[in-house]
Amino acid sequence: MKHNHRKQAGSRLVELFQAYLLNHAHGLFSSLGRLSRTPFTSSMTILVLAIAISLASSFYIVVANIQQLTGNLESSNQMSLFLHDNITDAAGQKLAEQIQQNGSVVDVKFISKKQALEEFKANSGFSDALNALERNPLPSVIQVVPKNALENNEDIEKLMADFKQFPQVDFVQVDMQWVARLQTIMLIASRGVMLVSLLLGFAVTFITGNTIRLELQNRQDEVFISKLVGATHAFIQRPFLYTGFWLGFISGFLGWLIMTIMLLILETPVEKLSTLYNSSFDLLFLSFSEFILLLMISSVLAVVGSWAVLHYQLRQLKPQ
């Protein structure tokens, strides 16, 4: 007897859950159908939202590409350790291997006196004058590329101090001013993108909220009837919230599409410019996870804007 009662209760719970899912599925797709019945108004709203979202994501991807470019420029940010004149190539190579073991170092390259002279001859155009010298005036050099060179100024200074302690090193050279400027530029760009994205996010929220407010006014009679028969605010809000979700979701996808098309248009000229500078720079696009995150953020912002308006407006609407 008890077993049958439990079985009936379990079946009842399953039926209630299925009815709950069907009810939400009906609200989800009926709200999409309602949007399709006003194509001009819906398209205009979605297009405005998509432009705002594409601007925010475009600023983000531009900064991401600049960060990638600065990452490629880290080799220009390398430290040069000039060794004393009496240090042999073998001793210099051994010191380079020792420095390579440092966890704060990405890459180490030892350049002997002979190699330095050959490079100077090839690049300076004074090969004949240099051939007249009795001895090689250039010292051996160890080029060091530090980790996170563009992110932490204090670490670079500490690393410089550590290298200066080596008795083989005469002096250490790195353009700290250039590093500080680049760090500041990247910090400004990142914060600028954050602020612009925040403003555009508010724009998405307010535009969606205003759209839902107009939709609610157009359906006042329906809302009044629902209130008279005892419908809760949660029940009345549901189709409007799903409308807000579709506005955000479709706008997010369209915003991603607009941004991707712009990047595709720019890709060939950027690659050509990179080739002219003998570089291999590949334009970054949004990854799949970033694309999903964009859809989620745009949908959530739209739903939040819808809920805020509905929460206020439904309390103001009272059946006559």
KEKOL-355825 format. One record per residue (C-alpha): residue in one letter; x negated, y, z; chain; residue number from 1. Coordinates in nm, 3 decimals. Example, Ala and Ser with C-alpha at 12.3 -4.5 7.8 and 13.67 -1.06 7.14 Angstrom:
2
+---+---------+---------+---------+---+-----+
: r :      xx :      yy :      zz : c :   k :
+---+---------+---------+---------+---+-----+
: A :  -1.230 :  -0.450 :   0.780 : A :   1 :
: S :  -1.367 :  -0.106 :   0.714 : A :   2 :
+---+---------+---------+---------+---+-----+
This chain:
320
+---+---------+---------+---------+---+-----+
: r :      xx :      yy :      zz : c :   k :
+---+---------+---------+---------+---+-----+
: M :   0.000 :   0.000 :   0.000 : A :   1 :
: K :  -0.276 :   0.238 :   0.102 : A :   2 :
: H :  -0.475 :   0.136 :  -0.205 : A :   3 :
: N :  -0.183 :   0.224 :  -0.436 : A :   4 :
: H :  -0.137 :   0.557 :  -0.259 : A :   5 :
: R :  -0.505 :   0.646 :  -0.305 : A :   6 :
: K :  -0.490 :   0.540 :  -0.667 : A :   7 :
: Q :  -0.186 :   0.762 :  -0.730 : A :   8 :
: A :  -0.355 :   1.055 :  -0.553 : A :   9 :
: G :  -0.667 :   1.005 :  -0.767 : A :  10 :
: S :  -0.460 :   0.994 :  -1.085 : A :  11 :
: R :  -0.278 :   1.308 :  -0.977 : A :  12 :
: L :  -0.608 :   1.490 :  -0.923 : A :  13 :
: V :  -0.730 :   1.384 :  -1.267 : A :  14 :
: E :  -0.407 :   1.508 :  -1.426 : A :  15 :
: L :  -0.435 :   1.842 :  -1.245 : A :  16 :
: F :  -0.796 :   1.879 :  -1.356 : A :  17 :
: Q :  -0.706 :   1.798 :  -1.717 : A :  18 :
: A :  -0.418 :   2.048 :  -1.706 : A :  19 :
: Y :  -0.657 :   2.308 :  -1.562 : A :  20 :
: L :  -0.906 :   2.251 :  -1.845 : A :  21 :
: L :  -0.634 :   2.258 :  -2.110 : A :  22 :
: N :  -0.497 :   2.581 :  -1.967 : A :  23 :
: H :  -0.838 :   2.749 :  -1.981 : A :  24 :
: A :  -0.910 :   2.608 :  -2.327 : A :  25 :
: H :  -0.577 :   2.747 :  -2.449 : A :  26 :
: G :  -0.660 :   3.088 :  -2.302 : A :  27 :
: L :  -1.007 :   3.081 :  -2.455 : A :  28 :
: F :  -0.897 :   3.004 :  -2.810 : A :  29 :
: S :  -0.573 :   3.202 :  -2.802 : A :  30 :
: S :  -0.773 :   3.513 :  -2.707 : A :  31 :
: L :  -0.998 :   3.449 :  -3.007 : A :  32 :
: G :  -0.687 :   3.420 :  -3.225 : A :  33 :
: R :  -0.554 :   3.747 :  -3.087 : A :  34 :
: L :  -0.882 :   3.918 :  -3.185 : A :  35 :
: S :  -0.853 :   3.779 :  -3.537 : A :  36 :
: R :  -0.504 :   3.930 :  -3.572 : A :  37 :
: T :  -0.652 :   4.281 :  -3.539 : A :  38 :
: P :  -0.956 :   4.242 :  -3.764 : A :  39 :
: F :  -1.034 :   4.610 :  -3.820 : A :  40 :
: T :  -1.019 :   4.717 :  -3.453 : A :  41 :
: S :  -1.202 :   4.404 :  -3.337 : A :  42 :
: S :  -1.471 :   4.438 :  -3.604 : A :  43 :
: M :  -1.537 :   4.802 :  -3.515 : A :  44 :
: T :  -1.572 :   4.722 :  -3.145 : A :  45 :
: I :  -1.794 :   4.421 :  -3.209 : A :  46 :
: L :  -2.013 :   4.617 :  -3.452 : A :  47 :
: V :  -2.070 :   4.898 :  -3.199 : A :  48 :
: L :  -2.156 :   4.645 :  -2.929 : A :  49 :
: A :  -2.382 :   4.452 :  -3.166 : A :  50 :
: I :  -2.578 :   4.767 :  -3.257 : A :  51 :
: A :  -2.631 :   4.845 :  -2.886 : A :  52 :
: I :  -2.744 :   4.488 :  -2.818 : A :  53 :
: S :  -2.971 :   4.479 :  -3.125 : A :  54 :
: L :  -3.137 :   4.806 :  -3.016 : A :  55 :
: A :  -3.208 :   4.669 :  -2.668 : A :  56 :
: S :  -3.345 :   4.339 :  -2.800 : A :  57 :
: S :  -3.545 :   4.520 :  -3.072 : A :  58 :
: F :  -3.719 :   4.736 :  -2.809 : A :  59 :
: Y :  -3.796 :   4.418 :  -2.615 : A :  60 :
: I :  -3.941 :   4.233 :  -2.914 : A :  61 :
: V :  -4.146 :   4.537 :  -3.020 : A :  62 :
: V :  -4.313 :   4.547 :  -2.678 : A :  63 :
: A :  -4.365 :   4.170 :  -2.692 : A :  64 :
: N :  -4.542 :   4.208 :  -3.028 : A :  65 :
: I :  -4.754 :   4.495 :  -2.896 : A :  66 :
: Q :  -4.850 :   4.281 :  -2.596 : A :  67 :
: Q :  -4.947 :   4.003 :  -2.837 : A :  68 :
: L :  -5.156 :   4.253 :  -3.032 : A :  69 :
: T :  -5.330 :   4.377 :  -2.717 : A :  70 :
: G :  -5.394 :   4.016 :  -2.626 : A :  71 :
: N :  -5.574 :   3.975 :  -2.958 : A :  72 :
: L :  -5.768 :   4.293 :  -2.881 : A :  73 :
: E :  -5.906 :   4.156 :  -2.554 : A :  74 :
: S :  -6.227 :   4.069 :  -2.737 : A :  75 :
: S :  -6.269 :   4.443 :  -2.795 : A :  76 :
: N :  -6.247 :   4.477 :  -2.420 : A :  77 :
: Q :  -6.542 :   4.251 :  -2.356 : A :  78 :
: M :  -6.825 :   4.317 :  -2.114 : A :  79 :
: S :  -7.180 :   4.340 :  -2.245 : A :  80 :
: L :  -7.452 :   4.222 :  -2.008 : A :  81 :
: F :  -7.788 :   4.362 :  -2.125 : A :  82 :
: L :  -8.075 :   4.150 :  -1.995 : A :  83 :
: H :  -8.420 :   4.265 :  -1.890 : A :  84 :
: D :  -8.678 :   4.270 :  -2.167 : A :  85 :
: N :  -8.886 :   3.993 :  -2.007 : A :  86 :
: I :  -8.599 :   3.741 :  -2.000 : A :  87 :
: T :  -8.655 :   3.455 :  -2.244 : A :  88 :
: D :  -8.385 :   3.313 :  -2.472 : A :  89 :
: A :  -8.379 :   2.989 :  -2.269 : A :  90 :
: A :  -8.324 :   3.182 :  -1.944 : A :  91 :
: G :  -8.059 :   3.396 :  -2.109 : A :  92 :
: Q :  -7.876 :   3.091 :  -2.243 : A :  93 :
: K :  -7.888 :   2.929 :  -1.899 : A :  94 :
: L :  -7.738 :   3.242 :  -1.741 : A :  95 :
: A :  -7.461 :   3.245 :  -2.003 : A :  96 :
: E :  -7.376 :   2.883 :  -1.914 : A :  97 :
: Q :  -7.368 :   2.979 :  -1.546 : A :  98 :
: I :  -7.132 :   3.270 :  -1.613 : A :  99 :
: Q :  -6.906 :   3.042 :  -1.819 : A : 100 :
: Q :  -6.830 :   2.851 :  -1.497 : A : 101 :
: N :  -6.670 :   3.163 :  -1.347 : A : 102 :
: G :  -6.293 :   3.121 :  -1.322 : A : 103 :
: S :  -6.235 :   3.486 :  -1.413 : A : 104 :
: V :  -6.401 :   3.446 :  -1.754 : A : 105 :
: V :  -6.237 :   3.334 :  -2.078 : A : 106 :
: D :  -6.534 :   3.327 :  -2.316 : A : 107 :
: V :  -6.911 :   3.384 :  -2.301 : A : 108 :
: K :  -7.147 :   3.439 :  -2.594 : A : 109 :
: F :  -7.524 :   3.471 :  -2.573 : A : 110 :
: I :  -7.695 :   3.688 :  -2.835 : A : 111 :
: S :  -8.073 :   3.660 :  -2.847 : A : 112 :
: K :  -8.305 :   3.949 :  -2.931 : A : 113 :
: K :  -8.357 :   3.810 :  -3.281 : A : 114 :
: Q :  -7.984 :   3.773 :  -3.344 : A : 115 :
: A :  -7.919 :   4.123 :  -3.212 : A : 116 :
: L :  -8.182 :   4.267 :  -3.447 : A : 117 :
: E :  -8.042 :   4.081 :  -3.748 : A : 118 :
: E :  -7.688 :   4.202 :  -3.673 : A : 119 :
: F :  -7.811 :   4.558 :  -3.627 : A : 120 :
: K :  -7.997 :   4.546 :  -3.958 : A : 121 :
: A :  -7.689 :   4.413 :  -4.138 : A : 122 :
: N :  -7.449 :   4.670 :  -3.991 : A : 123 :
: S :  -7.659 :   4.984 :  -3.952 : A : 124 :
: G :  -7.816 :   5.017 :  -4.297 : A : 125 :
: F :  -8.161 :   5.086 :  -4.144 : A : 126 :
: S :  -8.315 :   4.749 :  -4.224 : A : 127 :
: D :  -8.624 :   4.901 :  -4.394 : A : 128 :
: A :  -8.696 :   5.129 :  -4.099 : A : 129 :
: L :  -8.650 :   4.844 :  -3.853 : A : 130 :
: N :  -8.891 :   4.624 :  -4.051 : A : 131 :
: A :  -9.161 :   4.885 :  -3.988 : A : 132 :
: L :  -9.137 :   4.835 :  -3.610 : A : 133 :
: E :  -9.413 :   4.627 :  -3.451 : A : 134 :
: R :  -9.182 :   4.473 :  -3.190 : A : 135 :
: N :  -8.812 :   4.410 :  -3.144 : A : 136 :
: P :  -8.675 :   4.692 :  -2.922 : A : 137 :
: L :  -8.335 :   4.529 :  -2.866 : A : 138 :
: P :  -8.262 :   4.326 :  -2.550 : A : 139 :
: S :  -8.080 :   3.996 :  -2.528 : A : 140 :
: V :  -7.710 :   4.038 :  -2.460 : A : 141 :
: I :  -7.442 :   3.821 :  -2.302 : A : 142 :
: Q :  -7.089 :   3.911 :  -2.417 : A : 143 :
: V :  -6.819 :   3.819 :  -2.165 : A : 144 :
: V :  -6.442 :   3.825 :  -2.221 : A : 145 :
: P :  -6.264 :   3.843 :  -1.882 : A : 146 :
: K :  -5.923 :   3.695 :  -1.808 : A : 147 :
: N :  -5.626 :   3.931 :  -1.791 : A : 148 :
: A :  -5.856 :   4.210 :  -1.900 : A : 149 :
: L :  -5.565 :   4.433 :  -1.989 : A : 150 :
: E :  -5.368 :   4.378 :  -1.670 : A : 151 :
: N :  -5.588 :   4.428 :  -1.366 : A : 152 :
: N :  -5.846 :   4.704 :  -1.351 : A : 153 :
: E :  -5.970 :   4.610 :  -1.003 : A : 154 :
: D :  -6.058 :   4.255 :  -1.113 : A : 155 :
: I :  -6.266 :   4.392 :  -1.401 : A : 156 :
: E :  -6.457 :   4.623 :  -1.168 : A : 157 :
: K :  -6.518 :   4.339 :  -0.920 : A : 158 :
: L :  -6.642 :   4.116 :  -1.202 : A : 159 :
: M :  -6.877 :   4.391 :  -1.319 : A : 160 :
: A :  -7.017 :   4.426 :  -0.966 : A : 161 :
: D :  -7.072 :   4.048 :  -0.949 : A : 162 :
: F :  -7.261 :   4.045 :  -1.280 : A : 163 :
: K :  -7.481 :   4.335 :  -1.173 : A : 164 :
: Q :  -7.608 :   4.120 :  -0.885 : A : 165 :
: F :  -7.783 :   3.882 :  -1.127 : A : 166 :
: P :  -8.157 :   3.964 :  -1.132 : A : 167 :
: Q :  -8.174 :   3.893 :  -1.506 : A : 168 :
: V :  -7.917 :   4.164 :  -1.585 : A : 169 :
: D :  -8.042 :   4.516 :  -1.650 : A : 170 :
: F :  -7.698 :   4.680 :  -1.674 : A : 171 :
: V :  -7.335 :   4.598 :  -1.757 : A : 172 :
: Q :  -7.130 :   4.796 :  -2.007 : A : 173 :
: V :  -6.751 :   4.799 :  -2.058 : A : 174 :
: D :  -6.521 :   5.078 :  -2.171 : A : 175 :
: M :  -6.308 :   5.105 :  -1.857 : A : 176 :
: Q :  -6.143 :   5.425 :  -1.973 : A : 177 :
: W :  -6.013 :   5.249 :  -2.285 : A : 178 :
: V :  -5.882 :   4.965 :  -2.068 : A : 179 :
: A :  -5.708 :   5.204 :  -1.828 : A : 180 :
: R :  -5.542 :   5.391 :  -2.114 : A : 181 :
: L :  -5.416 :   5.073 :  -2.276 : A : 182 :
: Q :  -5.287 :   4.942 :  -1.943 : A : 183 :
: T :  -5.098 :   5.267 :  -1.884 : A : 184 :
: I :  -4.949 :   5.267 :  -2.234 : A : 185 :
: M :  -4.824 :   4.909 :  -2.190 : A : 186 :
: L :  -4.679 :   4.991 :  -1.848 : A : 187 :
: I :  -4.494 :   5.292 :  -1.989 : A : 188 :
: A :  -4.365 :   5.086 :  -2.282 : A : 189 :
: S :  -4.242 :   4.804 :  -2.056 : A : 190 :
: R :  -4.064 :   5.040 :  -1.819 : A : 191 :
: G :  -3.920 :   5.235 :  -2.110 : A : 192 :
: V :  -3.774 :   4.917 :  -2.257 : A : 193 :
: M :  -3.630 :   4.823 :  -1.917 : A : 194 :
: L :  -3.461 :   5.163 :  -1.878 : A : 195 :
: V :  -3.327 :   5.172 :  -2.235 : A : 196 :
: S :  -3.198 :   4.814 :  -2.204 : A : 197 :
: L :  -3.028 :   4.907 :  -1.877 : A : 198 :
: L :  -2.854 :   5.203 :  -2.039 : A : 199 :
: L :  -2.747 :   4.997 :  -2.338 : A : 200 :
: G :  -2.625 :   4.726 :  -2.101 : A : 201 :
: F :  -2.403 :   4.983 :  -1.929 : A : 202 :
: A :  -2.283 :   5.091 :  -2.272 : A : 203 :
: V :  -2.180 :   4.732 :  -2.355 : A : 204 :
: T :  -2.000 :   4.705 :  -2.020 : A : 205 :
: F :  -1.811 :   5.035 :  -2.059 : A : 206 :
: I :  -1.720 :   4.985 :  -2.425 : A : 207 :
: T :  -1.582 :   4.638 :  -2.353 : A : 208 :
: G :  -1.397 :   4.769 :  -2.048 : A : 209 :
: N :  -1.236 :   5.046 :  -2.249 : A : 210 :
: T :  -1.134 :   4.800 :  -2.522 : A : 211 :
: I :  -0.970 :   4.574 :  -2.264 : A : 212 :
: R :  -0.796 :   4.875 :  -2.105 : A : 213 :
: L :  -0.638 :   4.961 :  -2.441 : A : 214 :
: E :  -0.542 :   4.597 :  -2.492 : A : 215 :
: L :  -0.381 :   4.591 :  -2.149 : A : 216 :
: Q :  -0.179 :   4.905 :  -2.228 : A : 217 :
: N :  -0.060 :   4.751 :  -2.555 : A : 218 :
: R :   0.062 :   4.445 :  -2.362 : A : 219 :
: Q :   0.220 :   4.622 :  -2.065 : A : 220 :
: D :   0.561 :   4.465 :  -2.121 : A : 221 :
: E :   0.407 :   4.117 :  -2.121 : A : 222 :
: V :   0.219 :   4.199 :  -1.799 : A : 223 :
: F :   0.533 :   4.339 :  -1.631 : A : 224 :
: I :   0.730 :   4.023 :  -1.715 : A : 225 :
: S :   0.448 :   3.806 :  -1.582 : A : 226 :
: K :   0.446 :   4.003 :  -1.256 : A : 227 :
: L :   0.825 :   3.978 :  -1.221 : A : 228 :
: V :   0.815 :   3.598 :  -1.246 : A : 229 :
: G :   0.545 :   3.585 :  -0.979 : A : 230 :
: A :   0.226 :   3.547 :  -1.182 : A : 231 :
: T :  -0.090 :   3.622 :  -0.987 : A : 232 :
: H :  -0.345 :   3.879 :  -1.100 : A : 233 :
: A :  -0.593 :   3.597 :  -1.167 : A : 234 :
: F :  -0.346 :   3.435 :  -1.408 : A : 235 :
: I :  -0.274 :   3.766 :  -1.585 : A : 236 :
: Q :  -0.643 :   3.855 :  -1.610 : A : 237 :
: R :  -0.747 :   3.524 :  -1.764 : A : 238 :
: P :  -0.667 :   3.591 :  -2.135 : A : 239 :
: F :  -0.814 :   3.942 :  -2.111 : A : 240 :
: L :  -1.134 :   3.809 :  -1.955 : A : 241 :
: Y :  -1.165 :   3.555 :  -2.235 : A : 242 :
: T :  -1.116 :   3.837 :  -2.485 : A : 243 :
: G :  -1.403 :   4.021 :  -2.316 : A : 244 :
: F :  -1.612 :   3.704 :  -2.331 : A : 245 :
: W :  -1.556 :   3.668 :  -2.706 : A : 246 :
: L :  -1.641 :   4.035 :  -2.764 : A : 247 :
: G :  -1.969 :   3.994 :  -2.576 : A : 248 :
: F :  -2.056 :   3.655 :  -2.725 : A : 249 :
: I :  -1.989 :   3.751 :  -3.088 : A : 250 :
: S :  -2.159 :   4.088 :  -3.041 : A : 251 :
: G :  -2.465 :   3.917 :  -2.889 : A : 252 :
: F :  -2.492 :   3.679 :  -3.183 : A : 253 :
: L :  -2.443 :   3.960 :  -3.435 : A : 254 :
: G :  -2.697 :   4.176 :  -3.247 : A : 255 :
: W :  -2.951 :   3.892 :  -3.268 : A : 256 :
: L :  -2.875 :   3.854 :  -3.639 : A : 257 :
: I :  -2.929 :   4.228 :  -3.704 : A : 258 :
: M :  -3.259 :   4.226 :  -3.516 : A : 259 :
: T :  -3.380 :   3.911 :  -3.693 : A : 260 :
: I :  -3.299 :   4.057 :  -4.036 : A : 261 :
: M :  -3.496 :   4.373 :  -3.947 : A : 262 :
: L :  -3.794 :   4.163 :  -3.838 : A : 263 :
: L :  -3.778 :   3.957 :  -4.158 : A : 264 :
: I :  -3.783 :   4.280 :  -4.361 : A : 265 :
: L :  -4.090 :   4.398 :  -4.168 : A : 266 :
: E :  -4.270 :   4.063 :  -4.162 : A : 267 :
: T :  -4.434 :   4.082 :  -4.508 : A : 268 :
: P :  -4.568 :   4.442 :  -4.471 : A : 269 :
: V :  -4.700 :   4.362 :  -4.121 : A : 270 :
: E :  -4.880 :   4.052 :  -4.248 : A : 271 :
: K :  -5.027 :   4.253 :  -4.536 : A : 272 :
: L :  -5.152 :   4.522 :  -4.295 : A : 273 :
: S :  -5.298 :   4.253 :  -4.072 : A : 274 :
: T :  -5.484 :   4.105 :  -4.370 : A : 275 :
: L :  -5.627 :   4.445 :  -4.461 : A : 276 :
: Y :  -5.776 :   4.467 :  -4.111 : A : 277 :
: N :  -5.911 :   4.110 :  -4.136 : A : 278 :
: S :  -5.679 :   3.998 :  -3.859 : A : 279 :
: S :  -5.429 :   3.716 :  -3.818 : A : 280 :
: F :  -5.129 :   3.883 :  -3.655 : A : 281 :
: D :  -4.801 :   3.691 :  -3.669 : A : 282 :
: L :  -4.482 :   3.883 :  -3.594 : A : 283 :
: L :  -4.298 :   3.741 :  -3.293 : A : 284 :
: F :  -3.926 :   3.660 :  -3.307 : A : 285 :
: L :  -3.693 :   3.575 :  -3.019 : A : 286 :
: S :  -3.743 :   3.217 :  -2.904 : A : 287 :
: F :  -3.446 :   2.981 :  -2.870 : A : 288 :
: S :  -3.438 :   3.027 :  -2.491 : A : 289 :
: E :  -3.449 :   3.407 :  -2.533 : A : 290 :
: F :  -3.167 :   3.384 :  -2.790 : A : 291 :
: I :  -2.952 :   3.184 :  -2.546 : A : 292 :
: L :  -3.036 :   3.432 :  -2.269 : A : 293 :
: L :  -2.931 :   3.719 :  -2.496 : A : 294 :
: L :  -2.593 :   3.554 :  -2.560 : A : 295 :
: M :  -2.546 :   3.489 :  -2.188 : A : 296 :
: I :  -2.634 :   3.847 :  -2.086 : A : 297 :
: S :  -2.410 :   4.005 :  -2.352 : A : 298 :
: S :  -2.121 :   3.775 :  -2.256 : A : 299 :
: V :  -2.162 :   3.836 :  -1.882 : A : 300 :
: L :  -2.182 :   4.215 :  -1.927 : A : 301 :
: A :  -1.865 :   4.212 :  -2.136 : A : 302 :
: V :  -1.679 :   3.994 :  -1.884 : A : 303 :
: V :  -1.793 :   4.215 :  -1.594 : A : 304 :
: G :  -1.670 :   4.526 :  -1.777 : A : 305 :
: S :  -1.337 :   4.356 :  -1.849 : A : 306 :
: W :  -1.293 :   4.237 :  -1.492 : A : 307 :
: A :  -1.371 :   4.581 :  -1.345 : A : 308 :
: V :  -1.107 :   4.749 :  -1.563 : A : 309 :
: L :  -0.848 :   4.476 :  -1.505 : A : 310 :
: H :  -0.906 :   4.476 :  -1.130 : A : 311 :
: Y :  -0.823 :   4.847 :  -1.118 : A : 312 :
: Q :  -0.553 :   4.869 :  -1.386 : A : 313 :
: L :  -0.344 :   4.574 :  -1.268 : A : 314 :
: R :  -0.311 :   4.734 :  -0.925 : A : 315 :
: Q :  -0.183 :   5.054 :  -1.090 : A : 316 :
: L :   0.073 :   4.879 :  -1.312 : A : 317 :
: K :   0.395 :   4.824 :  -1.120 : A : 318 :
: P :   0.717 :   4.696 :  -1.280 : A : 319 :
: Q :   0.990 :   4.962 :  -1.289 : A : 320 :
+---+---------+---------+---------+---+-----+
